């Protein structure tokens, strides 16, 4: 079973569900597919399998099937299963939530900085899942939050959570198919020669420091990762960019930006919490240190999220404002840049 690392959020969105491919044996007798899959996938519950079937996430020979389909010899079965079973007890906790949208199937929250998404090693409580569990219990519905993606502890912004297994599985398939719209805003070190670009570099855990990820040469152990970026505002020594994720790997934006020599402002794990660009003047050094003191984390915000609603099929798009610490630092850079324009 996949587990989070000590970094608290070192499971990527794409690792919250698994893709199985099974070819049925030649001698297989007719058997309901839910029973067949249950016997072949370790730790998969019958409910989880049936939810996958309801969500059209069990494909046989290229076509979705329901739970009562009977497998035949040489059938090729493809399954997207949502998040593995939990191995941590969830304790409901009354923690304030910024709820952007909610209905019977999904809830969208604007996560604050410093909040871990799910309990794990060294973070057993105080997480978003603890808060949502309490919130659901207060509603009297007894629902459990079903994760379909995560964002890092110190990254702010929009995160969608399913309220039932069918919704979770349908959303998980959208993430698996990379059809979810995800746009982030990031303040990064340095200026860009171009106004936009694409980073297509495989990512994997760093061989010497498992808490971070790094770029791997193609076909050498990394996972395919694509980030599209666009310059929004230039400040000379730092730049505000929009990053659109095509894939959802661990620390994808942070690692990709470091790779192209534009680490995120304030990102201690990837070297962005030091003065990397600018003058040697004491006044400038003090200015940057003041900005880093205001923004004590990576300058990254999950701003836009677009999905196909798991029940209605309607396209929904959500947007969130930048948090106060990023706004304050951006305003300081604007004033600094304008005051130094000759």
CORBELFEN-V505679 format. One record per run of one state. SS is the DSSP state (H for helix, E for strand, - for the rest). FROM is the first residue (numbers start at 0). LEN is the number of residues. If there is no record, write none. Layout:
ss=SS from=FROM len=LEN
ss=SS from=FROM len=LEN
//
This chain:
ss=- from=0 len=12
ss=H from=12 len=4
ss=- from=16 len=1
ss=E from=17 len=6
ss=- from=23 len=7
ss=E from=30 len=2
ss=H from=32 len=8
ss=- from=40 len=5
ss=H from=45 len=9
ss=- from=54 len=3
ss=E from=57 len=3
ss=- from=60 len=2
ss=E from=62 len=2
ss=- from=64 len=5
ss=E from=69 len=2
ss=- from=71 len=4
ss=E from=75 len=6
ss=- from=81 len=17
ss=E from=98 len=4
ss=- from=102 len=3
ss=E from=105 len=6
ss=- from=111 len=8
ss=E from=119 len=1
ss=- from=120 len=2
ss=E from=122 len=1
ss=- from=123 len=4
ss=H from=127 len=12
ss=- from=139 len=6
ss=E from=145 len=2
ss=- from=147 len=8
ss=E from=155 len=7
ss=- from=162 len=2
ss=H from=164 len=12
ss=- from=176 len=4
ss=E from=180 len=9
ss=- from=189 len=6
ss=E from=195 len=5
ss=- from=200 len=1
ss=E from=201 len=4
ss=- from=205 len=7
ss=E from=212 len=4
ss=- from=216 len=6
ss=E from=222 len=1
ss=- from=223 len=2
ss=E from=225 len=9
ss=- from=234 len=3
ss=E from=237 len=8
ss=- from=245 len=6
ss=H from=251 len=8
ss=- from=259 len=4
ss=E from=263 len=1
ss=- from=264 len=3
ss=H from=267 len=3
ss=- from=270 len=11
ss=H from=281 len=13
ss=- from=294 len=5
ss=E from=299 len=9
ss=- from=308 len=6
ss=E from=314 len=5
ss=- from=319 len=4
ss=H from=323 len=16
ss=- from=339 len=3
//
